[in-house]
């Protein structure tokens, strides 16, 4: 690290859980964030400010006035801009030292299978069941940890799935693809603005801990209720015969 980086990350360097070696590891890490909306905004901002060296944002949407109640990476002045470019602007304003790649497209199955293996961690900030399962399948295939979050109305969820660990379930173990729930969206159901900030920030926290080799959330599912400020922690395990991870080959993720 140069002198400016030592100053920028000084509060991390004081932590035994990070210190100089850990910060160097973050600076060398590559993270993929899929979704630049309510969850992706705080996740992207905190990962950039924390010094993750390379962050790729993938989203095909543009900033709309209705987003601004909760999607804090965007501003009124950037309405109509691609969300990935708006978020990139916000991230680089916080930390110009971060290499941010903005890709305006839908992260479909083919794209994910081709690119996920280039990252040390993937952050799922999407809002639909199909994309979550495509992300999970790609992460299992390439042995890349998946930090999954969701939020609707007053309720949120957070989990870390790490197929590098033999005991870790994958997303499909917990939410089987053949048992898809009725799709719900913020546009039709509503969402409490600070809730996405809480879940997205926790995704950033878990991503940093995964990169540092310190995550303790694998095999657990956090259920977060904004009303009453309640958090419940559930143990989740591998599902026998899971169509995604039961027979998946082991591919270690790249090392930062």
Protein Blocks (a to p, Z undefined) as FASTA:
>chain_A
ZZklmmmmmmmmmpmklommlmmmmmmpccddehjbfkmmmmmmmmmmnopabacdddfb
dcdfklmmmmmmbcfklgoiafklmmmmmmmmmmmmbccddddddddfklmmmmmmmpfb
dcdfbfbfklmmmmmmmmmmnopacdddddehjbccdddddfkbmklccfklmmcfklcc
cdddfklnopafklmmmmmmmmmmmmmmmmnopackgoiacdddfehpaaddddddddeh
iaklmmgccdddddZZ
